[in-house]
Amino acid sequence: MVGVRYGGDVEITELKQKMTAFALGVSLMAGVGCSSMQSRTVLHQDGPYPGVRGLGQNYPKADWGAARYPAMLIDLPFSAVFDTLALPLDSLD
């Protein structure tokens, strides 16, 4: 394996770097939440694209404060993809 050296003779392999990046990505997604899942399970919203439509409602300013808009921007593409994949199921209701 090819290692990368950082200051202090610490060697971090590519696998560890990839695992760390993956863990950070999963943590970020878990911390932000998913507007689509919340719209379907907690708020019981119907119709197409409930996660995208209810994005502002799912991130109330009182709970999120200054992190509201960055969280919404991070969540928007994931909610749009999930809502698109769930569109056939939403049309059955």
N, CA, C and O atoms as a GROMACS GRO file, in nm:
protein
  372
    1MET      N    1   0.083  -0.118   0.000
    1MET     CA    2   0.000   0.000   0.000
    1MET      C    3   0.088   0.124   0.000
    1MET      O    4   0.197   0.126   0.057
    2VAL      N    5   0.039   0.225  -0.063
    2VAL     CA    6   0.112   0.351  -0.070
    2VAL      C    7   0.069   0.437   0.048
    2VAL      O    8  -0.050   0.456   0.072
    3GLY      N    9   0.166   0.487   0.120
    3GLY     CA   10   0.137   0.570   0.236
    3GLY      C   11   0.164   0.716   0.208
    3GLY      O   12   0.243   0.749   0.119
    4VAL      N   13   0.100   0.801   0.284
    4VAL     CA   14   0.121   0.945   0.273
    4VAL      C   15   0.179   0.990   0.406
    4VAL      O   16   0.127   0.956   0.512
    5ARG      N   17   0.286   1.066   0.401
    5ARG     CA   18   0.351   1.112   0.524
    5ARG      C   19   0.308   1.254   0.556
    5ARG      O   20   0.311   1.344   0.472
    6TYR      N   21   0.268   1.271   0.678
    6TYR     CA   22   0.240   1.403   0.731
    6TYR      C   23   0.345   1.434   0.836
    6TYR      O   24   0.424   1.346   0.870
    7GLY      N   25   0.348   1.554   0.886
    7GLY     CA   26   0.449   1.594   0.983
    7GLY      C   27   0.451   1.503   1.105
    7GLY      O   28   0.346   1.459   1.151
    8GLY      N   29   0.568   1.476   1.156
    8GLY     CA   30   0.580   1.397   1.278
    8GLY      C   31   0.591   1.248   1.254
    8GLY      O   32   0.559   1.170   1.343
    9ASP      N   33   0.635   1.207   1.138
    9ASP     CA   34   0.654   1.066   1.105
    9ASP      C   35   0.526   0.983   1.121
    9ASP      O   36   0.534   0.865   1.156
   10VAL      N   37   0.411   1.040   1.096
   10VAL     CA   38   0.285   0.967   1.101
   10VAL      C   39   0.250   0.924   0.960
   10VAL      O   40   0.242   1.008   0.870
   11GLU      N   41   0.230   0.795   0.938
   11GLU     CA   42   0.196   0.744   0.806
   11GLU      C   43   0.049   0.702   0.803
   11GLU      O   44   0.004   0.625   0.887
   12ILE      N   45  -0.022   0.756   0.706
   12ILE     CA   46  -0.163   0.724   0.691
   12ILE      C   47  -0.180   0.662   0.553
   12ILE      O   48  -0.144   0.723   0.452
   13THR      N   49  -0.233   0.543   0.548
   13THR     CA   50  -0.249   0.476   0.420
   13THR      C   51  -0.371   0.529   0.346
   13THR      O   52  -0.457   0.596   0.404
   14GLU      N   53  -0.376   0.499   0.218
   14GLU     CA   54  -0.489   0.544   0.136
   14GLU      C   55  -0.620   0.484   0.186
   14GLU      O   56  -0.723   0.551   0.183
   15LEU      N   57  -0.615   0.361   0.232
   15LEU     CA   58  -0.737   0.297   0.282
   15LEU      C   59  -0.790   0.371   0.405
   15LEU      O   60  -0.910   0.394   0.417
   16LYS      N   61  -0.700   0.409   0.494
   16LYS     CA   62  -0.744   0.483   0.612
   16LYS      C   63  -0.800   0.619   0.573
   16LYS      O   64  -0.896   0.666   0.634
   17GLN      N   65  -0.740   0.682   0.473
   17GLN     CA   66  -0.790   0.811   0.426
   17GLN      C   67  -0.930   0.796   0.370
   17GLN      O   68  -1.018   0.879   0.397
   18LYS      N   69  -0.952   0.692   0.291
   18LYS     CA   70  -1.084   0.670   0.230
   18LYS      C   71  -1.187   0.636   0.338
   18LYS      O   72  -1.301   0.683   0.332
   19MET      N   73  -1.147   0.556   0.435
   19MET     CA   74  -1.240   0.521   0.544
   19MET      C   75  -1.275   0.643   0.627
   19MET      O   76  -1.389   0.658   0.670
   20THR      N   77  -1.178   0.730   0.650
   20THR     CA   78  -1.204   0.851   0.726
   20THR      C   79  -1.298   0.943   0.649
   20THR      O   80  -1.390   1.000   0.707
   21ALA      N   81  -1.275   0.958   0.519
   21ALA     CA   82  -1.363   1.042   0.437
   21ALA      C   83  -1.505   0.986   0.434
   21ALA      O   84  -1.602   1.061   0.441
   22PHE      N   85  -1.516   0.855   0.423
   22PHE     CA   86  -1.648   0.791   0.422
   22PHE      C   87  -1.718   0.813   0.556
   22PHE      O   88  -1.836   0.846   0.559
   23ALA      N   89  -1.647   0.795   0.666
   23ALA     CA   90  -1.706   0.813   0.799
   23ALA      C   91  -1.750   0.958   0.820
   23ALA      O   92  -1.856   0.982   0.878
   24LEU      N   93  -1.670   1.053   0.773
   24LEU     CA   94  -1.710   1.193   0.785
   24LEU      C   95  -1.834   1.224   0.701
   24LEU      O   96  -1.922   1.297   0.745
   25GLY      N   97  -1.840   1.167   0.581
   25GLY     CA   98  -1.956   1.187   0.496
   25GLY      C   99  -2.084   1.129   0.556
   25GLY      O  100  -2.189   1.193   0.552
   26VAL      N  101  -2.073   1.009   0.611
   26VAL     CA  102  -2.189   0.947   0.675
   26VAL      C  103  -2.232   1.027   0.797
   26VAL      O  104  -2.351   1.047   0.820
   27SER      N  105  -2.135   1.074   0.875
   27SER     CA  106  -2.166   1.155   0.993
   27SER      C  107  -2.235   1.285   0.954
   27SER      O  108  -2.330   1.328   1.020
   28LEU      N  109  -2.188   1.346   0.848
   28LEU     CA  110  -2.249   1.470   0.802
   28LEU      C  111  -2.392   1.447   0.758
   28LEU      O  112  -2.481   1.525   0.792
   29MET      N  113  -2.414   1.342   0.683
   29MET     CA  114  -2.549   1.312   0.635
   29MET      C  115  -2.642   1.276   0.751
   29MET      O  116  -2.758   1.316   0.752
   30ALA      N  117  -2.590   1.202   0.848
   30ALA     CA  118  -2.672   1.165   0.964
   30ALA      C  119  -2.703   1.287   1.050
   30ALA      O  120  -2.812   1.298   1.106
   31GLY      N  121  -2.607   1.377   1.059
   31GLY     CA  122  -2.628   1.497   1.139
   31GLY      C  123  -2.728   1.593   1.076
   31GLY      O  124  -2.804   1.659   1.146
   32VAL      N  125  -2.726   1.601   0.946
   32VAL     CA  126  -2.815   1.692   0.876
   32VAL      C  127  -2.956   1.635   0.872
   32VAL      O  128  -3.053   1.710   0.887
   33GLY      N  129  -2.970   1.506   0.852
   33GLY     CA  130  -3.101   1.444   0.841
   33GLY      C  131  -3.148   1.445   0.698
   33GLY      O  132  -3.078   1.493   0.609
   34CYS      N  133  -3.263   1.394   0.675
   34CYS     CA  134  -3.317   1.386   0.541
   34CYS      C  135  -3.459   1.440   0.543
   34CYS      O  136  -3.547   1.383   0.609
   35SER      N  137  -3.481   1.546   0.473
   35SER     CA  138  -3.611   1.610   0.468
   35SER      C  139  -3.718   1.517   0.408
   35SER      O  140  -3.834   1.521   0.448
   36SER      N  141  -3.678   1.435   0.313
   36SER     CA  142  -3.773   1.344   0.250
   36SER      C  143  -3.827   1.241   0.349
   36SER      O  144  -3.947   1.214   0.353
   37MET      N  145  -3.737   1.185   0.428
   37MET     CA  146  -3.780   1.086   0.526
   37MET      C  147  -3.867   1.149   0.634
   37MET      O  148  -3.967   1.090   0.675
   38GLN      N  149  -3.831   1.267   0.680
   38GLN     CA  150  -3.909   1.334   0.782
   38GLN      C  151  -4.046   1.373   0.728
   38GLN      O  152  -4.146   1.363   0.800
   39SER      N  153  -4.053   1.417   0.604
   39SER     CA  154  -4.181   1.456   0.546
   39SER      C  155  -4.276   1.338   0.535
   39SER      O  156  -4.397   1.352   0.554
   40ARG      N  157  -4.221   1.221   0.505
   40ARG     CA  158  -4.304   1.102   0.490
   40ARG      C  159  -4.342   1.039   0.622
   40ARG      O  160  -4.456   0.994   0.638
   41THR      N  161  -4.252   1.034   0.718
   41THR     CA  162  -4.276   0.960   0.841
   41THR      C  163  -4.334   1.046   0.953
   41THR      O  164  -4.429   1.005   1.018
   42VAL      N  165  -4.278   1.163   0.975
   42VAL     CA  166  -4.320   1.246   1.088
   42VAL      C  167  -4.436   1.337   1.048
   42VAL      O  168  -4.536   1.346   1.119
   43LEU      N  169  -4.421   1.405   0.937
   43LEU     CA  170  -4.522   1.504   0.897
   43LEU      C  171  -4.634   1.446   0.812
   43LEU      O  172  -4.736   1.511   0.793
   44HIS      N  173  -4.617   1.324   0.761
   44HIS     CA  174  -4.718   1.253   0.680
   44HIS      C  175  -4.769   1.339   0.564
   44HIS      O  176  -4.889   1.349   0.542
   45GLN      N  177  -4.676   1.400   0.491
   45GLN     CA  178  -4.714   1.480   0.375
   45GLN      C  179  -4.732   1.389   0.254
   45GLN      O  180  -4.658   1.293   0.235
   46ASP      N  181  -4.833   1.421   0.173
   46ASP     CA  182  -4.862   1.343   0.053
   46ASP      C  183  -4.824   1.423  -0.070
   46ASP      O  184  -4.790   1.542  -0.062
   47GLY      N  185  -4.830   1.356  -0.184
   47GLY     CA  186  -4.803   1.421  -0.310
   47GLY      C  187  -4.659   1.403  -0.353
   47GLY      O  188  -4.577   1.347  -0.280
   48PRO      N  189  -4.629   1.453  -0.473
   48PRO     CA  190  -4.492   1.439  -0.523
   48PRO      C  191  -4.395   1.536  -0.454
   48PRO      O  192  -4.431   1.648  -0.420
   49TYR      N  193  -4.274   1.490  -0.435
   49TYR     CA  194  -4.164   1.569  -0.379
   49TYR      C  195  -4.197   1.635  -0.245
   49TYR      O  196  -4.180   1.756  -0.231
   50PRO      N  197  -4.245   1.559  -0.147
   50PRO     CA  198  -4.276   1.622  -0.018
   50PRO      C  199  -4.151   1.671   0.056
   50PRO      O  200  -4.158   1.769   0.130
   51GLY      N  201  -4.038   1.605   0.036
   51GLY     CA  202  -3.916   1.647   0.103
   51GLY      C  203  -3.864   1.779   0.053
   51GLY      O  204  -3.817   1.862   0.131
   52VAL      N  205  -3.873   1.800  -0.077
   52VAL     CA  206  -3.826   1.925  -0.136
   52VAL      C  207  -3.925   2.037  -0.104
   52VAL      O  208  -3.885   2.149  -0.073
   53ARG      N  209  -4.053   2.007  -0.112
   53ARG     CA  210  -4.155   2.109  -0.084
   53ARG      C  211  -4.153   2.153   0.062
   53ARG      O  212  -4.174   2.271   0.092
   54GLY      N  213  -4.127   2.059   0.153
   54GLY     CA  214  -4.131   2.091   0.296
   54GLY      C  215  -3.995   2.117   0.356
   54GLY      O  216  -3.978   2.106   0.478
   55LEU      N  217  -3.898   2.152   0.274
   55LEU     CA  218  -3.761   2.171   0.323
   55LEU      C  219  -3.754   2.278   0.431
   55LEU      O  220  -3.690   2.258   0.534
   56GLY      N  221  -3.818   2.391   0.411
   56GLY     CA  222  -3.817   2.497   0.510
   56GLY      C  223  -3.889   2.460   0.638
   56GLY      O  224  -3.851   2.502   0.747
   57GLN      N  225  -3.995   2.380   0.624
   57GLN     CA  226  -4.072   2.335   0.739
   57GLN      C  227  -3.993   2.232   0.821
   57GLN      O  228  -4.007   2.225   0.944
   58ASN      N  229  -3.912   2.152   0.754
   58ASN     CA  230  -3.836   2.048   0.823
   58ASN      C  231  -3.713   2.100   0.895
   58ASN      O  232  -3.654   2.030   0.978
   59TYR      N  233  -3.673   2.222   0.865
   59TYR     CA  234  -3.558   2.285   0.930
   59TYR      C  235  -3.603   2.416   0.994
   59TYR      O  236  -3.572   2.523   0.942
   60PRO      N  237  -3.676   2.410   1.106
   60PRO     CA  238  -3.725   2.533   1.168
   60PRO      C  239  -3.610   2.620   1.220
   60PRO      O  240  -3.511   2.569   1.271
   61LYS      N  241  -3.626   2.749   1.205
   61LYS     CA  242  -3.522   2.842   1.245
   61LYS      C  243  -3.494   2.837   1.395
   61LYS      O  244  -3.380   2.856   1.438
   62ALA      N  245  -3.596   2.811   1.474
   62ALA     CA  246  -3.578   2.805   1.619
   62ALA      C  247  -3.487   2.689   1.660
   62ALA      O  248  -3.411   2.702   1.755
   63ASP      N  249  -3.495   2.578   1.588
   63ASP     CA  250  -3.412   2.461   1.622
   63ASP      C  251  -3.274   2.468   1.561
   63ASP      O  252  -3.177   2.425   1.624
   64TRP      N  253  -3.262   2.522   1.441
   64TRP     CA  254  -3.136   2.516   1.367
   64TRP      C  255  -3.054   2.644   1.375
   64TRP      O  256  -2.932   2.638   1.364
   65GLY      N  257  -3.116   2.757   1.394
   65GLY     CA  258  -3.043   2.884   1.404
   65GLY      C  259  -2.965   2.916   1.278
   65GLY      O  260  -3.019   2.908   1.167
   66ALA      N  261  -2.839   2.953   1.294
   66ALA     CA  262  -2.756   2.994   1.181
   66ALA      C  263  -2.720   2.877   1.089
   66ALA      O  264  -2.682   2.898   0.974
   67ALA      N  265  -2.732   2.755   1.138
   67ALA     CA  266  -2.700   2.638   1.057
   67ALA      C  267  -2.815   2.595   0.966
   67ALA      O  268  -2.802   2.498   0.892
   68ARG      N  269  -2.926   2.665   0.972
   68ARG     CA  270  -3.044   2.626   0.895
   68ARG      C  271  -3.019   2.625   0.745
   68ARG      O  272  -3.044   2.523   0.679
   69TYR      N  273  -2.971   2.734   0.690
   69TYR     CA  274  -2.955   2.743   0.545
   69TYR      C  275  -2.845   2.651   0.491
   69TYR      O  276  -2.865   2.588   0.388
   70PRO      N  277  -2.730   2.641   0.558
   70PRO     CA  278  -2.632   2.542   0.510
   70PRO      C  279  -2.687   2.399   0.515
   70PRO      O  280  -2.661   2.320   0.425
   71ALA      N  281  -2.761   2.366   0.620
   71ALA     CA  282  -2.819   2.231   0.631
   71ALA      C  283  -2.920   2.207   0.519
   71ALA      O  284  -2.926   2.098   0.463
   72MET      N  285  -2.999   2.308   0.488
   72MET     CA  286  -3.097   2.294   0.381
   72MET      C  287  -3.028   2.276   0.246
   72MET      O  288  -3.072   2.197   0.163
   73LEU      N  289  -2.920   2.350   0.223
   73LEU     CA  290  -2.846   2.337   0.097
   73LEU      C  291  -2.780   2.201   0.083
   73LEU      O  292  -2.774   2.145  -0.027
   74ILE      N  293  -2.731   2.147   0.192
   74ILE     CA  294  -2.671   2.014   0.189
   74ILE      C  295  -2.778   1.908   0.166
   74ILE      O  296  -2.756   1.812   0.092
   75ASP      N  297  -2.892   1.925   0.229
   75ASP     CA  298  -2.999   1.824   0.222
   75ASP      C  299  -3.075   1.828   0.090
   75ASP      O  300  -3.128   1.725   0.048
   76LEU      N  301  -3.082   1.941   0.024
   76LEU     CA  302  -3.163   1.956  -0.097
   76LEU      C  303  -3.132   1.853  -0.205
   76LEU      O  304  -3.226   1.791  -0.254
   77PRO      N  305  -3.007   1.832  -0.246
   77PRO     CA  306  -2.984   1.733  -0.353
   77PRO      C  307  -3.020   1.591  -0.311
   77PRO      O  308  -3.070   1.513  -0.392
   78PHE      N  309  -2.994   1.556  -0.184
   78PHE     CA  310  -3.027   1.421  -0.138
   78PHE      C  311  -3.179   1.401  -0.133
   78PHE      O  312  -3.229   1.295  -0.172
   79SER      N  313  -3.251   1.502  -0.086
   79SER     CA  314  -3.397   1.493  -0.083
   79SER      C  315  -3.455   1.487  -0.223
   79SER      O  316  -3.551   1.414  -0.247
   80ALA      N  317  -3.398   1.563  -0.316
   80ALA     CA  318  -3.448   1.562  -0.454
   80ALA      C  319  -3.428   1.424  -0.517
   80ALA      O  320  -3.517   1.375  -0.587
   81VAL      N  321  -3.314   1.363  -0.494
   81VAL     CA  322  -3.289   1.229  -0.549
   81VAL      C  323  -3.383   1.127  -0.486
   81VAL      O  324  -3.442   1.046  -0.556
   82PHE      N  325  -3.396   1.131  -0.354
   82PHE     CA  326  -3.484   1.036  -0.287
   82PHE      C  327  -3.629   1.055  -0.329
   82PHE      O  328  -3.701   0.958  -0.352
   83ASP      N  329  -3.673   1.181  -0.339
   83ASP     CA  330  -3.810   1.207  -0.384
   83ASP      C  331  -3.833   1.159  -0.526
   83ASP      O  332  -3.942   1.110  -0.558
   84THR      N  333  -3.733   1.172  -0.612
   84THR     CA  334  -3.745   1.124  -0.750
   84THR      C  335  -3.756   0.972  -0.753
   84THR      O  336  -3.837   0.917  -0.828
   85LEU      N  337  -3.676   0.904  -0.672
   85LEU     CA  338  -3.682   0.758  -0.667
   85LEU      C  339  -3.815   0.710  -0.607
   85LEU      O  340  -3.865   0.603  -0.644
   86ALA      N  341  -3.871   0.786  -0.515
   86ALA     CA  342  -3.996   0.749  -0.451
   86ALA      C  343  -4.119   0.798  -0.526
   86ALA      O  344  -4.232   0.773  -0.482
   87LEU      N  345  -4.101   0.866  -0.638
   87LEU     CA  346  -4.213   0.923  -0.713
   87LEU      C  347  -4.316   0.818  -0.757
   87LEU      O  348  -4.435   0.845  -0.748
   88PRO      N  349  -4.274   0.699  -0.804
   88PRO     CA  350  -4.376   0.599  -0.838
   88PRO      C  351  -4.462   0.558  -0.718
   88PRO      O  352  -4.582   0.534  -0.733
   89LEU      N  353  -4.401   0.549  -0.600
   89LEU     CA  354  -4.478   0.513  -0.481
   89LEU      C  355  -4.569   0.628  -0.438
   89LEU      O  356  -4.680   0.605  -0.390
   90ASP      N  357  -4.522   0.751  -0.455
   90ASP     CA  358  -4.604   0.866  -0.420
   90ASP      C  359  -4.724   0.880  -0.512
   90ASP      O  360  -4.829   0.928  -0.469
   91SER      N  361  -4.711   0.837  -0.636
   91SER     CA  362  -4.823   0.850  -0.730
   91SER      C  363  -4.932   0.745  -0.703
   91SER      O  364  -5.045   0.760  -0.751
   92LEU      N  365  -4.900   0.641  -0.626
   92LEU     CA  366  -4.999   0.539  -0.593
   92LEU      C  367  -5.097   0.587  -0.486
   92LEU      O  368  -5.209   0.538  -0.477
   93ASP      N  369  -5.054   0.682  -0.406
   93ASP     CA  370  -5.140   0.729  -0.295
   93ASP      C  371  -5.255   0.811  -0.342
   93ASP      O  372  -5.335   0.857  -0.260
   0.00000   0.00000   0.00000
